[in-house]
Amino acid sequence: MISKNKNRATGLSFIFLFMGFFGLLATTFIVKTKAHYQIDKNGIYTQGIVDSTYYKSKSSKSYQTYSEFIVKFEVDGKAYYSLPGFTEDDVYFKGDVVKVKYLKRNPWLNRIYYRKE
């Protein structure tokens, strides 16, 4: 009898863990989508400067790399940084000027607008 209840409890634990994991993924997706929508609709454009660039491998078994870069921009005299942007082409170098769109209420919520080659 105890073994049957233990198996049921273990099964329920896995179900709740599984549901929690997918709930977290769904919540993260919704929050990111909402932030991107708000930036697109209400964002303010500014110019940023590529502050750093570096290369990363696509996977531990791959020799293919891509370039990541971080953009620094100022709002009301305070410096802010973008999340890493990435491209497979070497088109961004330290000091390049890039267009950034940010939310006035929170400039940490921003997007890099890539230049078209």
N, C-alpha and C positions, 0 to 999 in steps of 0.2 A: 504494500500500500504506500509506504513512504517513497519507494523508488518511482512509482507512477506519478506521485505528486511532484517529485523532484524533476522528472522529465518534463512535466507540464510547465513547471516554473521556468525551466531552462528554455523551453520552446517559446514561452511568452516573452522572456527576456530578449531572445534573438529577434522576435517580431518587433518589439518596441525599439530596439537598437537600430534595426533596419529602417523602421518608419522615421526615427529621429534623424538618421543620416540623410535620407532623401528629403526630409523636411528642411534640414539645414541647407542642402543644395538648392532647393526651390526658393527658399528665403533669400539666399545670396544672389541668385539669378534675378529675382524680382527687384531687390534693392539696386543692383547694378543697372538693370534696365531702366528703372525710375530715375536714377542719377544721370544716365546718358540722355534720357528724354529731357530732363530739366536743363541740362547743359545745352542741348541743341535748341531748346525753345527760349530759354532765358539767359543764356550765357553771354559773356562779354569777351570780345576779341582783344588780344594783346600780342605783343611780340615777345618771344622768349629766345634765349640763347642756349645752344647745346652745351651743357656743362661737362658732360663726360660721355665717352663711348667705350664700349668693350664688346668682345666677341664671346659667344656661347655656342656650344655644340648642340645640335638638335636632339641628340640622344647619346648615351654613353658608348654605344656601338657604332655611331655614325661619325664620319669625318666632315660632314656638312656643317657649316656654321652659319650663324646669322648675327647681325650687328644690333646691339641694344644701345640706347642712348637715353640720357636724362636731360630734360630741359629746365632751365631756371628762368623764372620771370618775376617781375615785381608788381605789387598792388599796394598803392598808398604807402610806398617806401619800404614795404616788408617783402622779403624774398620768399618765394614758394618754389617747389619743385614738382615736376610731373612724375607720374608713374613711368617706369621704363617703357619707351616705345621701341619697336623693333622693325627691322627690315632685312630682307635677304640681300639687298644691294648695298654697297658701300657709298651711300649718297649723303650721309651726315657725318660731319667732322666737328670737333670741338671749336666753338666760336660761330658756327652757322646760325643764322636767324631762322626761327620757325614760328608759325602762327599757333597760338594757344587760345582756347576758349575756356573760361572758368565761370563759376557761380559767384556772384558778388557776396552772398551771405557766407560762403565758405570756399575760398580760392583753392583749397586742397582738392576740391572736386573739380577736375579739369580734364581736358582732352587735347591731345596734340593733333593738329591738322597737317597732314603730310603734304609736301609739295609734289606736284605732278611733274614728272620728267617728260 
